[in-house]
Amino acid sequence: MNAIFALVFLAAGAVFIFTDPEGFLPALLSGGEKAAALSLSLLASYCVFLGFFKVMERCGLAERLARLFSPAARRLFSTQDREAVYLASCNLSANMLGLPGMPTPLGVKATERFLAGGNEYAADLLFVLNATSLQLLPTTVLALRIAAGSQSPADILLPTLLSTLLSTLIGWGLLRLRRRRYA
Amino acid sequence: MKFAALILPALFFLLFLYALIRRVKLYDCFTDGVKEAVPLILSIFPYLAAILMLSELFERSGLSDMLTGFLAPAFRAVGIPPEIGKLVLMKPFSGSGSTALLSEILEKYGADSYLARCACACYGSSETVFYISAVYFAGAKKRRAAPVLIALFAGFSGSVAACLLCRVM
């Protein structure tokens, strides 16, 4: 990440110096503004879902769900950490359903737990699964298509599903190949 | 679509009902959960700011256009139309940027054209990799480059597959 950051920053900076020196600061500021706005909306969804989550934990439902998920998820993430497995499974199911805002707080907490337990493979796997998109119902795309006056907005569902399945499988497969490198 | 909208309110309703039956103190418990939100955001914020500034620079400097032009032949070679190239390139960096681009493509070529369907499938099958890595790995002590590269490559393969599938389906 350090290398990418330096490379893109320097290249873009050079372009700005030669073409549009005045545009440099506004570009940075607009990035900062977006970060502030996004953090606020993230904070809002964290409040909702971490609250929801604590209730789930306290009434014992979390335990039960974890037990239900655990055999498959434990193998997938190769971990014995019950809470992490449960958080990760909820993250994945919220992702697939496309519930807005829900996956991120769960995923971040699960990653924290995985890393705290020294299980880097599980943290990376959860990231790859999230970053290759496993949404079953791409709600944003459907809404945009309907808004653009599509005759058959659902046309793209099957190709999208198949290609996202493929990308997820490739990501998982590549990570597995590297697995020996994790201590 | 109607059914999907029901999921969230139903989940909350059922959970809170169940919690009441189990005699959980709902208010105390819910606020306990919310308490964790602020530290979580604080740990993510610096990474989010850096990534978003970077993607803004990338976009506004014209680098992304240049790169798209430069990569167009390569994109064409794997079956991605040049009009979609920019979207494929942009998606890992910026969710809002690529959404804007997608609606532009829908408008320009018509929602049911091959290009538009292709763009939809590419958009739907990939994710904002850099943003997710910033958020997920904010707490990681070691830099994690390999999973990011893997996710980028997998997402790109997904786009190639999407363009191919849209042609035959």
Interface residues (C-beta under 8 A of the other chain):
Chain A: M1 N2 A3 F5 V8 F9 A11 A12 G13 V15 F16 T19 G23 F24 A27 L28 S30 G31 G32 K34 A35 A36 L38 S39 L42 L43 Y46 C47 L50 G51 F52 F53 K54 V55 M56 R58 C59 G60 L61 L97 G98 L99 T104 P105 G107 V108 K109 T111 E112 L115 E120 A123 D124 L126 F127 V128 N130 A131 T132 S133 Q135 L137 P138 T139 T140 V141 L142 L144 R145 A147 A148 G149 S150 Q151 S152 P153 D155 I156 L158 P159 T160 L162 S163 T164 L166 S167 T168 I170 G171 L174 L175 R178
Chain B: M1 A4 I7 L8 L11 F12 L15 F16 Y18 A19 R22 V24 L26 C29 F30 T31 D32 G33 V34 E36 A37 V38 L40 I41 I44 F45 L48 A49 A50 I51 L52 M53 L54 S55 E56 L57 F58 R60 S61 G62 L63 S96 T99 L102 S103 L106 E107 G110 A111 D112 A116 R117 C120 A121 C122 Y123 G124 S125 S126 E127 V129 I132 S133 V135 Y136 F137 A138 G139 A140 K141 K142 R143 R144 A145 A146 P147 V148 I150 A151 F153 A154 G155 S157 G158 S159 A161 A162 L165 C166 M169
